[in-house]
């Protein structure tokens, strides 16, 4: 069953009197339970496509459905509600609120969806435990390493049980060991909990670990294959 369905998605940006094409009639479906990488050179359109799927930007033409809901024509409030309930985001810059603890950062999303305090505290502690941060719940981001901050970001993305998690270069700011640990964590969450991941990435380690590999070049999907994910270190150590 498809979580994401893109049909004929085109995006053009205007620069002065010129229109700059970013996506060209992209057709793409992401299935429930996919663990997929979206790769391509800088300027290929992968972040643009991720933003379209996440409802952070709108296509010029075409349609996008998330978990059966057509999002292309939703107004701002409806789109914000859909993102809150259906989509989890993990950014390379973490985007944590510095004055809040790890637990409070996770709870913040749950508060927005209207969960009662005792329930959101329990859920926040649960997902922080799942990402290996038990005992660090009350630390603020400044007292966490980069890898730990990204784990908080993953926990926050998981907290509302979204239909899909979108990650934009999730390992970009991490050292090799921490990046590998994060990839293993996301792969484990996908395998154990069935969480769907779509990750825009340049990182060969992420690409090697994913079971589905999508390549976009010049705004067009040029390859899309399922394969057996390689073990970390087999090819990406080179």
KAUR-V973807 format. One line per field, one symbol per residue. ss: DSSP state (@ for helix, = for strand, . for the rest). psi: psi as a letter, one per 20 degrees, with the letter a starting at -180 (. if undefined). burial: + if it has 16 or more other ideal C-beta (glycine too) atoms within 10 Angstrom, else -. A space follows every 50 residues. Layout:
BEGIN
ss=???
psi=???
burial=???
END
This chain:
BEGIN
ss=.==============..==============...=====......@@@@@ @@@.......======..==.....@@@@@@@@@@@=====......... =@@@@@@@@@@@....@@@@@@@@@@@@@@.........=@@@..@@@@@ @@@@@@@@@....=====.......@@@@@@@@@@@@@@@@@@...==== ...@@@@@@..======..=======............
psi=pphpopokpqppqpocjqpophqnmpppppqpiqnqqorrrpjhjghggg hghijirqqgrrqppolipoihjqrgghhgggghhipqpoqhjgkqohiq rgghgghgghhhjjpqghghgggghghhghjkkpijhjprhhjqrghhhh hghggghhgjlrhqpppolijhjqrgghghggggghgghgggijppppop qiohhgghhqipoppppkjqoiqoqqrppqqpighii.
burial=--++++--+++----------+++-+-+-+---+++++++---+++++++ +++++++-++-+-++++---++-+----+--++--+++++++-+-+---- ++++++++++----+----++-+++-++-++++--++-+-+--+--++++ ++++++++++-++++++++++-++---++++++-+++-++----++++++ +-+-++++++++++++--+-+-------+--+---+--
END
